[in-house]
């Protein structure tokens, strides 16, 4: 019902920056919140950041606070993750997701790989 396509991942040196984007299509009118998650090999998926679609209020994980910023472009149904001062421990596959008002997230993208070299 909702399709999510992430883009912007790649290989970057420590201290560098990347901007990820996630474009939503399909039945997007009921979007309540969009979020970013990441998962490294052998580790569980972890929350990175989220944004309330109507208010624009954000929630950012302590591990990336001060370095990552989440934003949205409502007209484009797109959410962004600006990643600055990247560290090797940020290496992971980053996925975006949509929540429609209930607990948890309802739709997930395929993800985009971010690799930070030291």
FENMO-V795289 format. One record per pair of residues at least 24 apart in sequence whose C-alpha atoms are under 10 Angstrom apart, sorted by sequence separation. I is the first residue (numbers start at 0). J is the second residue. D is the distance in whole Angstrom. If there is no record, write none. Layout:
i->I j->J d->D
i->I j->J d->D
This chain:
i->0 j->24 d->8
i->1 j->25 d->5
i->2 j->26 d->8
i->32 j->56 d->10
i->33 j->57 d->10
i->34 j->58 d->9
i->35 j->59 d->9
i->36 j->60 d->10
i->52 j->76 d->9
i->89 j->113 d->8
i->90 j->114 d->5
i->91 j->115 d->9
i->0 j->25 d->6
i->1 j->26 d->5
i->2 j->27 d->9
i->32 j->57 d->9
i->34 j->59 d->10
i->89 j->114 d->7
i->90 j->115 d->5
i->0 j->26 d->6
i->1 j->27 d->6
i->52 j->78 d->9
i->63 j->89 d->9
i->87 j->113 d->10
i->88 j->114 d->9
i->89 j->115 d->7
i->90 j->116 d->8
i->0 j->27 d->8
i->1 j->28 d->10
i->62 j->89 d->9
i->87 j->114 d->7
i->88 j->115 d->8
i->89 j->116 d->10
i->50 j->78 d->8
i->85 j->113 d->10
i->86 j->114 d->9
i->87 j->115 d->5
i->88 j->116 d->9
i->1 j->30 d->9
i->49 j->78 d->9
i->50 j->79 d->10
i->85 j->114 d->9
i->86 j->115 d->6
i->87 j->116 d->6
i->88 j->117 d->10
i->85 j->115 d->7
i->86 j->116 d->8
i->87 j->117 d->6
i->49 j->80 d->10
i->85 j->116 d->9
i->86 j->117 d->8
i->48 j->80 d->8
i->85 j->117 d->10
i->47 j->80 d->9
i->35 j->69 d->8
i->34 j->69 d->8
i->33 j->69 d->10
i->33 j->70 d->10
i->33 j->71 d->9
i->35 j->78 d->9
i->33 j->77 d->9
i->34 j->78 d->8
i->35 j->79 d->9
i->33 j->78 d->7
i->34 j->79 d->9
i->35 j->80 d->8
i->52 j->97 d->10
i->30 j->76 d->9
i->33 j->79 d->10
i->34 j->80 d->9
i->47 j->93 d->9
i->49 j->95 d->9
i->52 j->98 d->10
i->44 j->91 d->9
i->46 j->93 d->10
i->47 j->94 d->10
i->48 j->95 d->9
i->49 j->96 d->9
i->50 j->97 d->10
i->51 j->98 d->9
i->28 j->76 d->10
i->44 j->92 d->9
i->45 j->93 d->10
i->46 j->94 d->10
i->47 j->95 d->10
i->49 j->97 d->9
i->18 j->67 d->9
i->20 j->69 d->10
i->22 j->71 d->10
i->27 j->76 d->8
i->39 j->88 d->9
i->42 j->91 d->10
i->44 j->93 d->9
i->49 j->98 d->10
i->16 j->66 d->9
i->17 j->67 d->10
i->18 j->68 d->9
i->19 j->69 d->9
i->20 j->70 d->10
i->21 j->71 d->9
i->22 j->72 d->10
i->39 j->89 d->8
i->40 j->90 d->9
i->44 j->94 d->9
i->16 j->67 d->10
i->18 j->69 d->10
i->20 j->71 d->9
i->24 j->75 d->9
i->38 j->89 d->9
i->39 j->90 d->7
i->40 j->91 d->7
i->23 j->75 d->8
i->24 j->76 d->7
i->37 j->89 d->9
i->38 j->90 d->8
i->39 j->91 d->4
i->40 j->92 d->9
i->22 j->75 d->7
i->23 j->76 d->5
i->24 j->77 d->9
i->37 j->90 d->9
i->38 j->91 d->5
i->39 j->92 d->6
i->21 j->75 d->10
i->22 j->76 d->6
i->23 j->77 d->6
i->37 j->91 d->6
i->38 j->92 d->5
i->39 j->93 d->9
i->21 j->76 d->8
i->22 j->77 d->4
i->23 j->78 d->8
i->36 j->91 d->9
i->37 j->92 d->5
i->38 j->93 d->7
i->21 j->77 d->5
i->22 j->78 d->7
i->36 j->92 d->8
i->37 j->93 d->4
i->38 j->94 d->8
i->20 j->77 d->7
i->21 j->78 d->5
i->22 j->79 d->9
i->36 j->93 d->6
i->37 j->94 d->6
i->20 j->78 d->6
i->21 j->79 d->6
i->35 j->93 d->7
i->36 j->94 d->5
i->37 j->95 d->9
i->19 j->78 d->8
i->20 j->79 d->4
i->21 j->80 d->9
i->35 j->94 d->6
i->36 j->95 d->6
i->19 j->79 d->5
i->20 j->80 d->6
i->34 j->94 d->8
i->35 j->95 d->4
i->36 j->96 d->8
i->18 j->79 d->7
i->19 j->80 d->5
i->20 j->81 d->9
i->34 j->95 d->5
i->35 j->96 d->6
i->18 j->80 d->6
i->19 j->81 d->6
i->33 j->95 d->7
i->34 j->96 d->5
i->35 j->97 d->9
i->17 j->80 d->8
i->18 j->81 d->4
i->19 j->82 d->8
i->33 j->96 d->6
i->34 j->97 d->7
i->17 j->81 d->6
i->18 j->82 d->6
i->32 j->96 d->8
i->33 j->97 d->5
i->34 j->98 d->8
i->16 j->81 d->8
i->17 j->82 d->5
i->18 j->83 d->8
i->32 j->97 d->6
i->33 j->98 d->6
i->16 j->82 d->5
i->17 j->83 d->7
i->31 j->97 d->7
i->32 j->98 d->5
i->33 j->99 d->9
i->15 j->82 d->8
i->16 j->83 d->4
i->17 j->84 d->9
i->30 j->97 d->7
i->31 j->98 d->6
i->32 j->99 d->7
i->14 j->82 d->10
i->15 j->83 d->6
i->16 j->84 d->6
i->17 j->85 d->8
i->29 j->97 d->10
i->30 j->98 d->6
i->31 j->99 d->5
i->32 j->100 d->7
i->14 j->83 d->7
i->15 j->84 d->6
i->16 j->85 d->6
i->29 j->98 d->9
i->30 j->99 d->5
i->31 j->100 d->5
i->32 j->101 d->10
i->13 j->83 d->10
i->14 j->84 d->4
i->15 j->85 d->6
i->16 j->86 d->10
i->27 j->97 d->9
i->29 j->99 d->6
i->30 j->100 d->8
i->31 j->101 d->9
i->34 j->104 d->8
i->13 j->84 d->7
i->14 j->85 d->5
i->15 j->86 d->8
i->28 j->99 d->9
i->29 j->100 d->8
i->32 j->103 d->10
i->33 j->104 d->8
i->36 j->107 d->10
i->5 j->77 d->10
i->7 j->79 d->10
i->12 j->84 d->10
i->13 j->85 d->5
i->14 j->86 d->6
i->23 j->95 d->10
i->27 j->99 d->9
i->32 j->104 d->8
i->33 j->105 d->10
i->35 j->107 d->10
i->38 j->110 d->10
i->3 j->76 d->10
i->4 j->77 d->9
i->5 j->78 d->9
i->6 j->79 d->10
i->7 j->80 d->9
i->12 j->85 d->8
i->13 j->86 d->5
i->14 j->87 d->9
i->21 j->94 d->8
i->22 j->95 d->9
i->23 j->96 d->9
i->31 j->104 d->10
i->33 j->106 d->10
i->34 j->107 d->10
i->35 j->108 d->10
i->37 j->110 d->8
i->39 j->112 d->10
i->3 j->77 d->9
i->5 j->79 d->9
i->11 j->85 d->8
i->12 j->86 d->8
i->13 j->87 d->6
i->19 j->93 d->9
i->20 j->94 d->10
i->21 j->95 d->6
i->23 j->97 d->9
i->33 j->107 d->10
i->36 j->110 d->9
i->37 j->111 d->9
i->38 j->112 d->10
i->39 j->113 d->10
i->11 j->86 d->9
i->12 j->87 d->8
i->13 j->88 d->10
i->19 j->94 d->10
i->20 j->95 d->9
i->21 j->96 d->9
i->30 j->105 d->10
i->35 j->110 d->10
i->37 j->112 d->9
i->39 j->114 d->10
i->11 j->87 d->9
i->13 j->89 d->9
i->19 j->95 d->10
i->37 j->113 d->9
i->11 j->90 d->10
i->10 j->90 d->9
i->9 j->90 d->10
i->8 j->91 d->10
i->23 j->106 d->10
i->8 j->92 d->9
i->8 j->93 d->8
i->23 j->108 d->9
i->22 j->108 d->9
i->6 j->93 d->10
i->21 j->108 d->8
i->5 j->93 d->8
i->6 j->94 d->10
i->5 j->94 d->7
i->21 j->110 d->9
i->4 j->94 d->9
i->5 j->95 d->7
i->21 j->111 d->10
i->3 j->94 d->9
i->4 j->95 d->8
i->5 j->96 d->10
i->20 j->111 d->9
i->3 j->95 d->7
i->4 j->96 d->10
i->19 j->111 d->8
i->3 j->96 d->7
i->19 j->112 d->10
i->2 j->96 d->10
i->3 j->97 d->8
i->19 j->113 d->9
i->1 j->96 d->10
i->2 j->97 d->9
i->1 j->97 d->8
i->17 j->113 d->9
i->16 j->115 d->10
i->15 j->115 d->8
i->13 j->114 d->9
i->14 j->115 d->9
i->15 j->116 d->10
i->5 j->107 d->10
i->8 j->110 d->9
i->9 j->111 d->8
i->10 j->112 d->8
i->11 j->113 d->8
i->12 j->114 d->8
i->13 j->115 d->6
i->14 j->116 d->9
i->3 j->106 d->8
i->4 j->107 d->9
i->5 j->108 d->7
i->6 j->109 d->10
i->8 j->111 d->5
i->9 j->112 d->6
i->10 j->113 d->6
i->11 j->114 d->6
i->12 j->115 d->5
i->13 j->116 d->6
i->14 j->117 d->9
i->1 j->105 d->9
i->2 j->106 d->7
i->3 j->107 d->6
i->4 j->108 d->6
i->5 j->109 d->7
i->6 j->110 d->8
i->7 j->111 d->7
i->8 j->112 d->5
i->9 j->113 d->5
i->10 j->114 d->5
i->11 j->115 d->5
i->12 j->116 d->5
i->13 j->117 d->5
i->0 j->105 d->10
i->1 j->106 d->7
i->2 j->107 d->8
i->3 j->108 d->5
i->4 j->109 d->7
i->5 j->110 d->6
i->6 j->111 d->6
i->7 j->112 d->9
i->8 j->113 d->5
i->9 j->114 d->6
i->10 j->115 d->6
i->11 j->116 d->6
i->12 j->117 d->6
i->0 j->106 d->8
i->1 j->107 d->9
i->2 j->108 d->7
i->3 j->109 d->8
i->4 j->110 d->7
i->5 j->111 d->6
i->6 j->112 d->9
i->7 j->113 d->8
i->8 j->114 d->8
i->9 j->115 d->8
i->10 j->116 d->7
i->11 j->117 d->9
i->1 j->108 d->9
i->2 j->109 d->10
i->3 j->110 d->9
i->4 j->111 d->9
i->5 j->112 d->10
